[in-house]
């Protein structure tokens, strides 16, 4: 990768020029990591976990130890 930096009058870097082919690679990777399907899956998992916590607090679900939790990963 060959980036070109822009500096202010004091020599502090204030910007960068990224060649288009590198930019497309970077943005392509970001799109893969932030796709809506992936976000929805994560949010659904968090929501399910919070529901389980509520059930545990109400005594409707047995708590799981950290050892059991890690074994399930």
PDB file of N, CA, C and O in Angstrom:
ATOM      1  N   UNK A   1       0.846  -1.182   0.000  1.00  0.00           N
ATOM      2  CA  UNK A   1       0.000   0.000   0.000  1.00  0.00           C
ATOM      3  C   UNK A   1       0.889   1.242   0.000  1.00  0.00           C
ATOM      4  O   UNK A   1       1.857   1.334   0.754  1.00  0.00           O
ATOM      5  N   UNK A   2       0.546   2.168  -0.839  1.00  0.00           N
ATOM      6  CA  UNK A   2       1.315   3.408  -0.899  1.00  0.00           C
ATOM      7  C   UNK A   2       0.376   4.590  -0.669  1.00  0.00           C
ATOM      8  O   UNK A   2      -0.288   5.065  -1.591  1.00  0.00           O
ATOM      9  N   UNK A   3       0.336   5.049   0.565  1.00  0.00           N
ATOM     10  CA  UNK A   3      -0.508   6.180   0.924  1.00  0.00           C
ATOM     11  C   UNK A   3       0.313   7.459   0.824  1.00  0.00           C
ATOM     12  O   UNK A   3       1.525   7.445   1.040  1.00  0.00           O
ATOM     13  N   UNK A   4      -0.348   8.559   0.496  1.00  0.00           N
ATOM     14  CA  UNK A   4       0.295   9.868   0.478  1.00  0.00           C
ATOM     15  C   UNK A   4      -0.376  10.724   1.540  1.00  0.00           C
ATOM     16  O   UNK A   4      -1.599  10.862   1.555  1.00  0.00           O
ATOM     17  N   UNK A   5       0.420  11.294   2.418  1.00  0.00           N
ATOM     18  CA  UNK A   5      -0.108  12.072   3.530  1.00  0.00           C
ATOM     19  C   UNK A   5      -0.074  13.563   3.226  1.00  0.00           C
ATOM     20  O   UNK A   5       0.799  14.042   2.503  1.00  0.00           O
ATOM     21  N   UNK A   6      -1.036  14.289   3.787  1.00  0.00           N
ATOM     22  CA  UNK A   6      -1.108  15.738   3.695  1.00  0.00           C
ATOM     23  C   UNK A   6      -0.830  16.289   5.084  1.00  0.00           C
ATOM     24  O   UNK A   6      -1.342  15.772   6.077  1.00  0.00           O
ATOM     25  N   UNK A   7      -0.017  17.340   5.155  1.00  0.00           N
ATOM     26  CA  UNK A   7       0.392  17.909   6.430  1.00  0.00           C
ATOM     27  C   UNK A   7      -0.016  19.375   6.521  1.00  0.00           C
ATOM     28  O   UNK A   7      -0.103  20.070   5.508  1.00  0.00           O
ATOM     29  N   UNK A   8      -0.268  19.844   7.763  1.00  0.00           N
ATOM     30  CA  UNK A   8      -0.557  21.258   7.956  1.00  0.00           C
ATOM     31  C   UNK A   8       0.759  22.031   8.046  1.00  0.00           C
ATOM     32  O   UNK A   8       1.836  21.456   7.886  1.00  0.00           O
ATOM     33  N   UNK A   9       0.668  23.341   8.304  1.00  0.00           N
ATOM     34  CA  UNK A   9       1.855  24.197   8.335  1.00  0.00           C
ATOM     35  C   UNK A   9       2.833  23.799   9.444  1.00  0.00           C
ATOM     36  O   UNK A   9       4.024  24.098   9.348  1.00  0.00           O
ATOM     37  N   UNK A  10       2.353  23.136  10.483  1.00  0.00           N
ATOM     38  CA  UNK A  10       3.215  22.720  11.586  1.00  0.00           C
ATOM     39  C   UNK A  10       3.781  21.317  11.386  1.00  0.00           C
ATOM     40  O   UNK A  10       4.511  20.812  12.238  1.00  0.00           O
ATOM     41  N   UNK A  11       3.447  20.696  10.272  1.00  0.00           N
ATOM     42  CA  UNK A  11       3.951  19.355   9.980  1.00  0.00           C
ATOM     43  C   UNK A  11       3.103  18.231  10.545  1.00  0.00           C
ATOM     44  O   UNK A  11       3.499  17.066  10.517  1.00  0.00           O
ATOM     45  N   UNK A  12       1.930  18.587  11.060  1.00  0.00           N
ATOM     46  CA  UNK A  12       1.016  17.572  11.612  1.00  0.00           C
ATOM     47  C   UNK A  12       0.215  16.939  10.478  1.00  0.00           C
ATOM     48  O   UNK A  12      -0.363  17.654   9.660  1.00  0.00           O
ATOM     49  N   UNK A  13       0.173  15.590  10.415  1.00  0.00           N
ATOM     50  CA  UNK A  13      -0.612  14.953   9.352  1.00  0.00           C
ATOM     51  C   UNK A  13      -2.104  15.258   9.520  1.00  0.00           C
ATOM     52  O   UNK A  13      -2.667  15.111  10.605  1.00  0.00           O
ATOM     53  N   UNK A  14      -2.731  15.689   8.411  1.00  0.00           N
ATOM     54  CA  UNK A  14      -4.154  16.052   8.476  1.00  0.00           C
ATOM     55  C   UNK A  14      -5.001  15.301   7.468  1.00  0.00           C
ATOM     56  O   UNK A  14      -6.226  15.416   7.484  1.00  0.00           O
ATOM     57  N   UNK A  15      -4.375  14.538   6.596  1.00  0.00           N
ATOM     58  CA  UNK A  15      -5.147  13.811   5.596  1.00  0.00           C
ATOM     59  C   UNK A  15      -4.291  12.743   4.943  1.00  0.00           C
ATOM     60  O   UNK A  15      -3.075  12.682   5.123  1.00  0.00           O
ATOM     61  N   UNK A  16      -4.973  11.905   4.177  1.00  0.00           N
ATOM     62  CA  UNK A  16      -4.258  10.845   3.486  1.00  0.00           C
ATOM     63  C   UNK A  16      -4.926  10.591   2.140  1.00  0.00           C
ATOM     64  O   UNK A  16      -6.150  10.629   2.022  1.00  0.00           O
ATOM     65  N   UNK A  17      -4.119  10.337   1.148  1.00  0.00           N
ATOM     66  CA  UNK A  17      -4.594   9.964  -0.178  1.00  0.00           C
ATOM     67  C   UNK A  17      -4.412   8.459  -0.304  1.00  0.00           C
ATOM     68  O   UNK A  17      -3.311   7.938  -0.126  1.00  0.00           O
ATOM     69  N   UNK A  18      -5.490   7.776  -0.610  1.00  0.00           N
ATOM     70  CA  UNK A  18      -5.453   6.322  -0.760  1.00  0.00           C
ATOM     71  C   UNK A  18      -5.758   5.997  -2.218  1.00  0.00           C
ATOM     72  O   UNK A  18      -6.798   6.411  -2.731  1.00  0.00           O
ATOM     73  N   UNK A  19      -4.878   5.268  -2.894  1.00  0.00           N
ATOM     74  CA  UNK A  19      -5.172   4.883  -4.278  1.00  0.00           C
ATOM     75  C   UNK A  19      -6.509   4.132  -4.361  1.00  0.00           C
ATOM     76  O   UNK A  19      -6.859   3.377  -3.454  1.00  0.00           O
ATOM     77  N   UNK A  20      -7.238   4.342  -5.438  1.00  0.00           N
ATOM     78  CA  UNK A  20      -8.606   3.813  -5.563  1.00  0.00           C
ATOM     79  C   UNK A  20      -8.665   2.304  -5.409  1.00  0.00           C
ATOM     80  O   UNK A  20      -9.601   1.791  -4.797  1.00  0.00           O
ATOM     81  N   UNK A  21      -7.690   1.575  -5.948  1.00  0.00           N
ATOM     82  CA  UNK A  21      -7.743   0.112  -5.813  1.00  0.00           C
ATOM     83  C   UNK A  21      -7.610  -0.309  -4.348  1.00  0.00           C
ATOM     84  O   UNK A  21      -8.247  -1.274  -3.924  1.00  0.00           O
ATOM     85  N   UNK A  22      -6.794   0.400  -3.577  1.00  0.00           N
ATOM     86  CA  UNK A  22      -6.671   0.099  -2.150  1.00  0.00           C
ATOM     87  C   UNK A  22      -7.956   0.479  -1.414  1.00  0.00           C
ATOM     88  O   UNK A  22      -8.411  -0.243  -0.527  1.00  0.00           O
ATOM     89  N   UNK A  23      -8.539   1.627  -1.795  1.00  0.00           N
ATOM     90  CA  UNK A  23      -9.788   2.081  -1.180  1.00  0.00           C
ATOM     91  C   UNK A  23     -10.905   1.052  -1.394  1.00  0.00           C
ATOM     92  O   UNK A  23     -11.680   0.769  -0.480  1.00  0.00           O
ATOM     93  N   UNK A  24     -10.980   0.504  -2.594  1.00  0.00           N
ATOM     94  CA  UNK A  24     -12.006  -0.492  -2.894  1.00  0.00           C
ATOM     95  C   UNK A  24     -11.804  -1.763  -2.067  1.00  0.00           C
ATOM     96  O   UNK A  24     -12.774  -2.377  -1.625  1.00  0.00           O
ATOM     97  N   UNK A  25     -10.559  -2.152  -1.861  1.00  0.00           N
ATOM     98  CA  UNK A  25     -10.285  -3.309  -1.002  1.00  0.00           C
ATOM     99  C   UNK A  25     -10.728  -3.038   0.433  1.00  0.00           C
ATOM    100  O   UNK A  25     -11.380  -3.872   1.061  1.00  0.00           O
ATOM    101  N   UNK A  26     -10.362  -1.855   0.946  1.00  0.00           N
ATOM    102  CA  UNK A  26     -10.706  -1.490   2.328  1.00  0.00           C
ATOM    103  C   UNK A  26     -12.216  -1.432   2.514  1.00  0.00           C
ATOM    104  O   UNK A  26     -12.748  -2.013   3.459  1.00  0.00           O
ATOM    105  N   UNK A  27     -12.904  -0.739   1.625  1.00  0.00           N
ATOM    106  CA  UNK A  27     -14.359  -0.614   1.770  1.00  0.00           C
ATOM    107  C   UNK A  27     -15.062  -1.949   1.557  1.00  0.00           C
ATOM    108  O   UNK A  27     -16.092  -2.219   2.174  1.00  0.00           O
ATOM    109  N   UNK A  28     -14.503  -2.787   0.679  1.00  0.00           N
ATOM    110  CA  UNK A  28     -15.079  -4.121   0.473  1.00  0.00           C
ATOM    111  C   UNK A  28     -15.012  -4.954   1.741  1.00  0.00           C
ATOM    112  O   UNK A  28     -15.968  -5.648   2.087  1.00  0.00           O
ATOM    113  N   UNK A  29     -13.877  -4.885   2.436  1.00  0.00           N
ATOM    114  CA  UNK A  29     -13.730  -5.616   3.695  1.00  0.00           C
ATOM    115  C   UNK A  29     -14.692  -5.076   4.754  1.00  0.00           C
ATOM    116  O   UNK A  29     -15.283  -5.847   5.510  1.00  0.00           O
ATOM    117  N   UNK A  30     -14.847  -3.760   4.808  1.00  0.00           N
ATOM    118  CA  UNK A  30     -15.772  -3.168   5.776  1.00  0.00           C
ATOM    119  C   UNK A  30     -17.209  -3.597   5.509  1.00  0.00           C
ATOM    120  O   UNK A  30     -17.965  -3.864   6.444  1.00  0.00           O
ATOM    121  N   UNK A  31     -17.585  -3.664   4.238  1.00  0.00           N
ATOM    122  CA  UNK A  31     -18.947  -4.082   3.899  1.00  0.00           C
ATOM    123  C   UNK A  31     -19.198  -5.519   4.340  1.00  0.00           C
ATOM    124  O   UNK A  31     -20.292  -5.853   4.796  1.00  0.00           O
ATOM    125  N   UNK A  32     -18.181  -6.368   4.201  1.00  0.00           N
ATOM    126  CA  UNK A  32     -18.327  -7.760   4.627  1.00  0.00           C
ATOM    127  C   UNK A  32     -18.549  -7.841   6.133  1.00  0.00           C
ATOM    128  O   UNK A  32     -19.326  -8.668   6.612  1.00  0.00           O
ATOM    129  N   UNK A  33     -17.861  -6.978   6.872  1.00  0.00           N
ATOM    130  CA  UNK A  33     -17.923  -7.027   8.335  1.00  0.00           C
ATOM    131  C   UNK A  33     -19.164  -6.340   8.891  1.00  0.00           C
ATOM    132  O   UNK A  33     -19.545  -6.594  10.034  1.00  0.00           O
ATOM    133  N   UNK A  34     -19.794  -5.484   8.115  1.00  0.00           N
ATOM    134  CA  UNK A  34     -20.928  -4.721   8.630  1.00  0.00           C
ATOM    135  C   UNK A  34     -22.210  -4.975   7.847  1.00  0.00           C
ATOM    136  O   UNK A  34     -23.085  -4.111   7.791  1.00  0.00           O
ATOM    137  N   UNK A  35     -22.324  -6.142   7.249  1.00  0.00           N
ATOM    138  CA  UNK A  35     -23.535  -6.410   6.472  1.00  0.00           C
ATOM    139  C   UNK A  35     -24.756  -6.501   7.389  1.00  0.00           C
ATOM    140  O   UNK A  35     -24.639  -6.954   8.528  1.00  0.00           O
ATOM    141  N   UNK A  36     -25.910  -6.080   6.912  1.00  0.00           N
ATOM    142  CA  UNK A  36     -27.117  -6.079   7.738  1.00  0.00           C
ATOM    143  C   UNK A  36     -27.476  -7.458   8.286  1.00  0.00           C
ATOM    144  O   UNK A  36     -27.969  -7.559   9.409  1.00  0.00           O
ATOM    145  N   UNK A  37     -27.245  -8.500   7.532  1.00  0.00           N
ATOM    146  CA  UNK A  37     -27.581  -9.842   8.023  1.00  0.00           C
ATOM    147  C   UNK A  37     -26.757 -10.172   9.250  1.00  0.00           C
ATOM    148  O   UNK A  37     -27.276 -10.743  10.210  1.00  0.00           O
ATOM    149  N   UNK A  38     -25.486  -9.822   9.234  1.00  0.00           N
ATOM    150  CA  UNK A  38     -24.617 -10.062  10.380  1.00  0.00           C
ATOM    151  C   UNK A  38     -25.046  -9.244  11.583  1.00  0.00           C
ATOM    152  O   UNK A  38     -25.038  -9.735  12.712  1.00  0.00           O
ATOM    153  N   UNK A  39     -25.422  -7.991  11.342  1.00  0.00           N
ATOM    154  CA  UNK A  39     -25.887  -7.129  12.431  1.00  0.00           C
ATOM    155  C   UNK A  39     -27.149  -7.707  13.050  1.00  0.00           C
ATOM    156  O   UNK A  39     -27.276  -7.768  14.273  1.00  0.00           O
ATOM    157  N   UNK A  40     -28.081  -8.132  12.203  1.00  0.00           N
ATOM    158  CA  UNK A  40     -29.334  -8.684  12.710  1.00  0.00           C
ATOM    159  C   UNK A  40     -29.085  -9.928  13.547  1.00  0.00           C
ATOM    160  O   UNK A  40     -29.735 -10.128  14.573  1.00  0.00           O
ATOM    161  N   UNK A  41     -28.157 -10.758  13.120  1.00  0.00           N
ATOM    162  CA  UNK A  41     -27.841 -11.977  13.859  1.00  0.00           C
ATOM    163  C   UNK A  41     -27.280 -11.637  15.237  1.00  0.00           C
ATOM    164  O   UNK A  41     -27.649 -12.258  16.234  1.00  0.00           O
ATOM    165  N   UNK A  42     -26.395 -10.655  15.288  1.00  0.00           N
ATOM    166  CA  UNK A  42     -25.807 -10.239  16.558  1.00  0.00           C
ATOM    167  C   UNK A  42     -26.875  -9.655  17.470  1.00  0.00           C
ATOM    168  O   UNK A  42     -26.944 -10.002  18.649  1.00  0.00           O
ATOM    169  N   UNK A  43     -27.708  -8.770  16.933  1.00  0.00           N
ATOM    170  CA  UNK A  43     -28.760  -8.153  17.746  1.00  0.00           C
ATOM    171  C   UNK A  43     -29.757  -9.193  18.254  1.00  0.00           C
ATOM    172  O   UNK A  43     -30.224  -9.100  19.389  1.00  0.00           O
ATOM    173  N   UNK A  44     -30.080 -10.171  17.430  1.00  0.00           N
ATOM    174  CA  UNK A  44     -30.991 -11.242  17.834  1.00  0.00           C
ATOM    175  C   UNK A  44     -30.383 -12.050  18.971  1.00  0.00           C
ATOM    176  O   UNK A  44     -31.081 -12.418  19.916  1.00  0.00           O
ATOM    177  N   UNK A  45     -29.091 -12.325  18.885  1.00  0.00           N
ATOM    178  CA  UNK A  45     -28.414 -13.086  19.935  1.00  0.00           C
ATOM    179  C   UNK A  45     -28.392 -12.314  21.249  1.00  0.00           C
ATOM    180  O   UNK A  45     -28.607 -12.886  22.317  1.00  0.00           O
ATOM    181  N   UNK A  46     -28.131 -11.018  21.163  1.00  0.00           N
ATOM    182  CA  UNK A  46     -28.123 -10.185  22.370  1.00  0.00           C
ATOM    183  C   UNK A  46     -29.508 -10.152  22.995  1.00  0.00           C
ATOM    184  O   UNK A  46     -29.651 -10.274  24.212  1.00  0.00           O
ATOM    185  N   UNK A  47     -30.521  -9.987  22.165  1.00  0.00           N
ATOM    186  CA  UNK A  47     -31.900  -9.954  22.655  1.00  0.00           C
ATOM    187  C   UNK A  47     -32.265 -11.270  23.347  1.00  0.00           C
ATOM    188  O   UNK A  47     -32.895 -11.262  24.404  1.00  0.00           O
ATOM    189  N   UNK A  48     -31.876 -12.384  22.759  1.00  0.00           N
ATOM    190  CA  UNK A  48     -32.145 -13.695  23.347  1.00  0.00           C
ATOM    191  C   UNK A  48     -31.438 -13.818  24.704  1.00  0.00           C
ATOM    192  O   UNK A  48     -32.015 -14.329  25.664  1.00  0.00           O
ATOM    193  N   UNK A  49     -30.201 -13.354  24.776  1.00  0.00           N
ATOM    194  CA  UNK A  49     -29.465 -13.396  26.029  1.00  0.00           C
ATOM    195  C   UNK A  49     -30.130 -12.570  27.115  1.00  0.00           C
ATOM    196  O   UNK A  49     -30.201 -12.997  28.268  1.00  0.00           O
ATOM    197  N   UNK A  50     -30.618 -11.394  26.755  1.00  0.00           N
ATOM    198  CA  UNK A  50     -31.300 -10.541  27.736  1.00  0.00           C
ATOM    199  C   UNK A  50     -32.612 -11.176  28.214  1.00  0.00           C
ATOM    200  O   UNK A  50     -32.974 -11.054  29.385  1.00  0.00           O
ATOM    201  N   UNK A  51     -33.310 -11.844  27.317  1.00  0.00           N
ATOM    202  CA  UNK A  51     -34.529 -12.553  27.706  1.00  0.00           C
ATOM    203  C   UNK A  51     -34.206 -13.666  28.702  1.00  0.00           C
ATOM    204  O   UNK A  51     -34.942 -13.888  29.663  1.00  0.00           O
ATOM    205  N   UNK A  52     -33.086 -14.368  28.454  1.00  0.00           N
ATOM    206  CA  UNK A  52     -32.678 -15.437  29.368  1.00  0.00           C
ATOM    207  C   UNK A  52     -32.311 -14.868  30.743  1.00  0.00           C
ATOM    208  O   UNK A  52     -32.628 -15.474  31.767  1.00  0.00           O
ATOM    209  N   UNK A  53     -31.656 -13.729  30.770  1.00  0.00           N
ATOM    210  CA  UNK A  53     -31.315 -13.086  32.045  1.00  0.00           C
ATOM    211  C   UNK A  53     -32.587 -12.740  32.803  1.00  0.00           C
ATOM    212  O   UNK A  53     -32.665 -12.960  34.012  1.00  0.00           O
ATOM    213  N   UNK A  54     -33.577 -12.206  32.114  1.00  0.00           N
ATOM    214  CA  UNK A  54     -34.856 -11.877  32.760  1.00  0.00           C
ATOM    215  C   UNK A  54     -35.511 -13.129  33.327  1.00  0.00           C
ATOM    216  O   UNK A  54     -36.055 -13.096  34.430  1.00  0.00           O
ATOM    217  N   UNK A  55     -35.463 -14.239  32.581  1.00  0.00           N
ATOM    218  CA  UNK A  55     -36.051 -15.488  33.059  1.00  0.00           C
ATOM    219  C   UNK A  55     -35.296 -16.016  34.272  1.00  0.00           C
ATOM    220  O   UNK A  55     -35.910 -16.550  35.195  1.00  0.00           O
ATOM    221  N   UNK A  56     -33.987 -15.877  34.281  1.00  0.00           N
ATOM    222  CA  UNK A  56     -33.188 -16.310  35.433  1.00  0.00           C
ATOM    223  C   UNK A  56     -33.550 -15.478  36.652  1.00  0.00           C
ATOM    224  O   UNK A  56     -33.727 -16.017  37.745  1.00  0.00           O
ATOM    225  N   UNK A  57     -33.659 -14.169  36.471  1.00  0.00           N
ATOM    226  CA  UNK A  57     -34.009 -13.278  37.583  1.00  0.00           C
ATOM    227  C   UNK A  57     -35.391 -13.592  38.150  1.00  0.00           C
ATOM    228  O   UNK A  57     -35.619 -13.416  39.347  1.00  0.00           O
ATOM    229  N   UNK A  58     -36.307 -14.049  37.317  1.00  0.00           N
ATOM    230  CA  UNK A  58     -37.658 -14.388  37.760  1.00  0.00           C
ATOM    231  C   UNK A  58     -37.746 -15.813  38.292  1.00  0.00           C
ATOM    232  O   UNK A  58     -38.802 -16.244  38.755  1.00  0.00           O
ATOM    233  N   UNK A  59     -36.636 -16.542  38.226  1.00  0.00           N
ATOM    234  CA  UNK A  59     -36.624 -17.919  38.718  1.00  0.00           C
ATOM    235  C   UNK A  59     -37.222 -18.924  37.748  1.00  0.00           C
ATOM    236  O   UNK A  59     -37.474 -20.069  38.125  1.00  0.00           O
ATOM    237  N   UNK A  60     -37.452 -18.521  36.518  1.00  0.00           N
ATOM    238  CA  UNK A  60     -38.054 -19.414  35.524  1.00  0.00           C
ATOM    239  C   UNK A  60     -37.008 -20.217  34.755  1.00  0.00           C
ATOM    240  O   UNK A  60     -37.346 -21.161  34.041  1.00  0.00           O
ATOM    241  N   UNK A  61     -35.753 -19.845  34.900  1.00  0.00           N
ATOM    242  CA  UNK A  61     -34.673 -20.517  34.189  1.00  0.00           C
ATOM    243  C   UNK A  61     -33.510 -20.674  35.152  1.00  0.00           C
ATOM    244  O   UNK A  61     -33.201 -19.764  35.922  1.00  0.00           O
ATOM    245  N   UNK A  62     -32.865 -21.839  35.104  1.00  0.00           N
ATOM    246  CA  UNK A  62     -31.744 -22.117  35.994  1.00  0.00           C
ATOM    247  C   UNK A  62     -30.496 -21.382  35.477  1.00  0.00           C
ATOM    248  O   UNK A  62     -30.196 -21.429  34.284  1.00  0.00           O
ATOM    249  N   UNK A  63     -29.774 -20.704  36.380  1.00  0.00           N
ATOM    250  CA  UNK A  63     -28.552 -20.018  35.954  1.00  0.00           C
ATOM    251  C   UNK A  63     -27.501 -21.010  35.446  1.00  0.00           C
ATOM    252  O   UNK A  63     -27.486 -22.176  35.841  1.00  0.00           O
ATOM    253  N   UNK A  64     -26.644 -20.533  34.582  1.00  0.00           N
ATOM    254  CA  UNK A  64     -25.571 -21.343  34.020  1.00  0.00           C
ATOM    255  C   UNK A  64     -24.252 -20.810  34.568  1.00  0.00           C
ATOM    256  O   UNK A  64     -24.041 -19.598  34.618  1.00  0.00           O
ATOM    257  N   UNK A  65     -23.363 -21.720  34.981  1.00  0.00           N
ATOM    258  CA  UNK A  65     -22.064 -21.282  35.494  1.00  0.00           C
ATOM    259  C   UNK A  65     -21.188 -20.812  34.337  1.00  0.00           C
ATOM    260  O   UNK A  65     -21.447 -21.132  33.176  1.00  0.00           O
ATOM    261  N   UNK A  66     -20.156 -20.054  34.667  1.00  0.00           N
ATOM    262  CA  UNK A  66     -19.237 -19.587  33.643  1.00  0.00           C
ATOM    263  C   UNK A  66     -18.563 -20.772  32.953  1.00  0.00           C
ATOM    264  O   UNK A  66     -18.337 -20.743  31.743  1.00  0.00           O
ATOM    265  N   UNK A  67     -18.251 -21.790  33.703  1.00  0.00           N
ATOM    266  CA  UNK A  67     -17.621 -22.985  33.126  1.00  0.00           C
ATOM    267  C   UNK A  67     -18.550 -23.622  32.096  1.00  0.00           C
ATOM    268  O   UNK A  67     -18.103 -24.010  31.017  1.00  0.00           O
ATOM    269  N   UNK A  68     -19.843 -23.734  32.420  1.00  0.00           N
ATOM    270  CA  UNK A  68     -20.815 -24.303  31.484  1.00  0.00           C
ATOM    271  C   UNK A  68     -20.973 -23.415  30.250  1.00  0.00           C
ATOM    272  O   UNK A  68     -21.083 -23.897  29.122  1.00  0.00           O
ATOM    273  N   UNK A  69     -20.981 -22.126  30.494  1.00  0.00           N
ATOM    274  CA  UNK A  69     -21.133 -21.166  29.395  1.00  0.00           C
ATOM    275  C   UNK A  69     -19.961 -21.291  28.417  1.00  0.00           C
ATOM    276  O   UNK A  69     -20.168 -21.346  27.204  1.00  0.00           O
ATOM    277  N   UNK A  70     -18.752 -21.335  28.934  1.00  0.00           N
ATOM    278  CA  UNK A  70     -17.578 -21.436  28.085  1.00  0.00           C
ATOM    279  C   UNK A  70     -17.499 -22.783  27.383  1.00  0.00           C
ATOM    280  O   UNK A  70     -17.007 -22.864  26.258  1.00  0.00           O
ATOM    281  N   UNK A  71     -17.972 -23.829  28.023  1.00  0.00           N
ATOM    282  CA  UNK A  71     -17.978 -25.157  27.401  1.00  0.00           C
ATOM    283  C   UNK A  71     -18.919 -25.191  26.206  1.00  0.00           C
ATOM    284  O   UNK A  71     -18.720 -25.975  25.277  1.00  0.00           O
ATOM    285  N   UNK A  72     -19.930 -24.355  26.225  1.00  0.00           N
ATOM    286  CA  UNK A  72     -20.909 -24.325  25.133  1.00  0.00           C
ATOM    287  C   UNK A  72     -20.446 -23.537  23.918  1.00  0.00           C
ATOM    288  O   UNK A  72     -21.115 -23.539  22.885  1.00  0.00           O
ATOM    289  N   UNK A  73     -19.307 -22.863  24.032  1.00  0.00           N
ATOM    290  CA  UNK A  73     -18.820 -22.054  22.901  1.00  0.00           C
ATOM    291  C   UNK A  73     -18.147 -22.889  21.880  1.00  0.00           C
ATOM    292  O   UNK A  73     -17.680 -22.369  20.867  1.00  0.00           O
TER     293      UNK A  73
END
